[in-house]
Amino acid sequence: MPKKNGSDKRIQILEALNRCLQNKPFDKTSIKEIARAADVNHGLLHYYFKSKEDILIQYIDYVIDHYRSMVKERFNDKELENIDIKKLIEEFFMFTHDRITLDRSLSKVFIEIWEIAVYHPAVKAKLQRAYQEWMDVLSNMLKPLNNDIDLSRRTSFATVAFLEGMALFSIILDTDSKEFKTILSDFQSKIIDML
């Protein structure tokens, strides 16, 4: 997670939730533990957030905004303006692999969030919007390769599902990251060749 100005207590609390979720499930994490990790009085959490669930909802927004900003910063770069579309997609895949799919701490937290989303409509809605945005970005990148909107949408859906599956496997199987990178690179090449 990016570090913000230390005086921004809200961000400090959201980052504390991230640290807590690295060690214990959300339902086993108390407001007091989040406050302790944030180095604030637990009463202050209620000033910024309505409940523990509100911290989680705002944390999801925080993470999504962080990764959205990273993607925009990287792919609005002037050096990428005239790059071949296949190279741009390769760059996007590599960026996604390194910053999202193989980020074990992010994957660990999102496994927890996926579970919560099954029973919590607000969390599910946040994840649906985030995944839809990710699929839309990828679909728009793939369209110029084939001029088939439906194929680009289906391919982006399958790709995001595959990448999230690989993120899950990286935590559950505890496999060497070199092997995962090879699998991801092979998959990426097949997608680009297919289109």
N, C-alpha and C positions, 0 to 999 in steps of 0.2 A: 504494500500500500504506500502511496506517496505521503510524504510528511508535509503537513501544512504548518502555518504559523502556530506556534505553541499556544498563543492566546485564544485561538479559536476552539473553545471548549466542545462545541458540537462535533467538530471533526475529531478532536481528541477522544471523545466518547465512541464515535463510530470505529475508529482505529482500535480502540480497546476491545470492542466487541469482536473484531477480527482476531485479535490475539487470544481472546477467550475461546473462540471457536476452533482454534488450532489444538486445544487441549481437551475440550469437553463439548458434548452436544448442547444445542441451544436450550432445550427443555431442562437441562441440568445446570445451566448457568444462571446465576441470580443477578439481580440488579446490583446488589452490593459487590459482587465479583467484578462486574463491568466497571463500576465506579472505582474500585480498587485498582484495576488495570489502567484506568484513565487517570488515576491519581487525583480524583475529585471526590467530594462528599456525595454520597448516594442521593441526597436530597436534590442536588444540582441536576441530576439526570431528569428529574420530573419537571424542572424548569424548561428543559430543551425538548423533552419527549413525553408523550402521554402515558406510555407503557413500555414494557420490554419489547412487545411486538412492534411498537412504533419505532423503536431503535432498529430492529431488524429490517423493517420496511425502508427506513431512510438509509440504512447501511446498503441495501441492495441498490437503491438509486445512486448512492455514492460510488459504489464499485462500477456500475454501468457507466456513469458519467466519466469516471476515471479512464476506463478502457475506450470509451467513445472519443475522449480527448486525445488519447494516445494514437488511435487510428487516424483521426483527422490531422493531427500534427505530422504523422509520418506520411500520409498519402495526399496531403495538400502541398507537399514539398515540390518546389520548382524543378528540381532535378528529375522528377518523375513525369513531368508534363509530356515529354516527347518519347517516353519509353514505349517499346512494343507491348501490346496488350497482354501477350502471353508472359512476358517478363514481369509486368505489373502484377499479374495474378500470382505468379511464382513468389514474388516479393510479399504479397498479401498473405499467402499461405505460410511462408517462413516466419513472418511477423506473428501471425496467429499461433503457430506452433510454439515459438519461443516465449511469447508473452502471455498466452492464455492456456493452450492445451497442455503444455508441459510444466506449467506453474503449479507445482504440487500443493502449495499452501492455498492457492485459489481453488484448485480442484477439491481439496479436502473440505473447504467451507461450502462450496457449491453442492457437494453431495448432501450435506446437511440441509441446505436450502431446498434442494429438490424434494427431500423427504417432507419438509414442512409444507411445501407447495401442494402436496397431495391433499392435505386437510385444511389448508388456509387459503381461501379464495383471493385475498389481497396479494399474498406472496405469489400465488399461481399467476395472477394477472400481470404482476411485475415481470416475472420470468417469460411469460408469453410475449410481452412487448419487447423485451430484450432480445429474445431469440428471433422474433420476426424482423427486428431491425438488422440483426446480424445477417439473416438470410437475404434480406432486401439488398444490403450492401454487396454481398457476394453475387447475387443474381444480376444486379446491374453491371458488375464487372464482367460477368460471363456472357452477357447478351451479345456484345460485339463479336464474340468468337463464332456464334452460330445463327444469330438473328432469329432465334426461336425462344420467345418469352417463356412458354410453358416448360421447355427443356431446361432453360436457365433456372427457373424457379424450383423444379424438381431436383436438379443437380445441387443447388444451394442447400435445399432441405436435407438431402442425403449427406452432403458434405458436413454440414453443421452437426447432424446426428452422429456421423462417424467420429468427428473431432471430439465431441462430448463423450462418446463411448471410450475413445482413447484416453481422455482425461480420467475417466472413472477407472479404466484398467491400470493407468499409471499408479493409482493409489492402491487398488485392490491387489494387483499382481506383483507390485513392487519390482518390476522388471527394469533392467538396465536402460537408461535413457538413450543410449546409442541405438539400441534396437528399435525403440519407439521412433526416433528420428528417421531411421531408415524406412520403417513402415509408413510414416507420414509422408516422406519424400516420394516413395513409390506411389502412394495413393494420389498425391498431388499431380505427379506426372501423368498418371492414367486419366485423371479428370481432364487435364488440359489436352491430352492427345485425343480423348474421346470427343471433345468439342471441336 
